[in-house]
């Protein structure tokens, strides 16, 4: 039987390579968790089929914006990793948003929403862009008036929120969107299969990248089920990037907490499906995953990664791409003459 052996350091023992792989998997399982194949529970919001179907319609409906040309999917495109194609999103009146749109995929696993964590959950997040003047620029009252003017939506809200006297509300709009977004998970990534015991799910190059990711302390910030998204950290722990990558005027979580120590602190980006969604960082100014890894080495670790190290880490990051949600484009309710007109 052909077996590859490696000398265990300091012990003079001959250990099979499979044992070393087991050690790597054990180390990885201590830091990460696989994405489940079932929809997770959401606090204070039962994820029912009717609610998910309603939320899907709302997610794709541009009539919820004041101009009636911008939908949730405009900035969180489900065909491109849950983000849009540009550095920052274009909103009402062709205004350019201040930050890169975070991915909606697996967002249910984040500790909070937005780069600065100002929304505690997906319900709160759903309400923000609709009202932001630079995004959809609408009002809760106008959203409710729009939905109430379409019998198809009125019926859908009654099914999704049975027993409520007046189910078409802005709060229920947010709950339905949250329920749909909770289904946008990407299980069965090759990395998850490796965590669950499939040794051949990732190759030797990718395993070396995983080991580097752990040894270089990348996992100090990017850990857990979403490989990030569960904590807040300064951007530029060791060395601040240039103003093109870290704009001076955007102080991150400081705008939420008003605490000096939170200046230039951001929620660690979740790295699930990261290979699908260039450009990178909250400023959206880095178009190469290799460059993004190099910037992290300089700014967060204080060391210049070699080209080979960067290549290996990127190889590992590409194993984080999971099965993408299969979403059938919904047929939206027909508007009536009573529905608010675009502005």
Buried (B, 14 or more C-beta within 10 A) or exposed (E): EEEEEEEEEEEEEEBEEEEBBBEBBEBBBEBBBBBEEEBBEBEEBEBBEBBBBBBBBBBBBBBBBBBBEBBBBBBBBBEEBBBBEBBBBBBBEEBEBBBBBBBBBBBBBBBBBBBBBBBEBBBBBBBBBBBBEBBBBBEBEBBBBBBBBBEBBBEBBBBBBEEEEEBBBBEBBBBBBBBBBBBBBBBBBBBBBBBEEEBEBBEEEBBBBBBBBBEBEBBBBBBBBBBBBBBBBBBBBEEBBEEEBBBEEBBBBBEBBEEEEBEBBBBBBBBBBBBBBBBBBBBBBBEEBBBBBBBBBBBBBEEEBEEEBBBBBBBBBBBBBBEBBEBEEBEBBEBEEEBBEEE
